[in-house]
Amino acid sequence: MHSLLFLLFMASTAQASEVGQVHPDQLENLVRQDCGACHGMTRKGGLGPDIRAQTLSGRDPSDLAEVIKNGIPKTAMPPWGPLLSDAEINWIAQYLLKEPPK
């Protein structure tokens, strides 16, 4: 339920915010909770693959952003584009490449 409320909040924020406005604390929570539900709380993998920075090293951030935005058809990876702004999606892609899971 918490994640659903968070997603609804983020969707309204994405629609109302300027493209450059990002909420790092909220996005970090989204990565931990929502991405962690499939990729594991430490992002080592689960239903979804390992998405730790060391595993994603060398990946182009724009490619990661594209996957986050559009999802992967016929897999459990949903498209986040309808819920997040491009700036938020790009922030998450950069975050995944730099930050170790907490």
Order of alpha helices (4+ residues) and beta strands (2+ residues): alpha-alpha-alpha-alpha-alpha-alpha
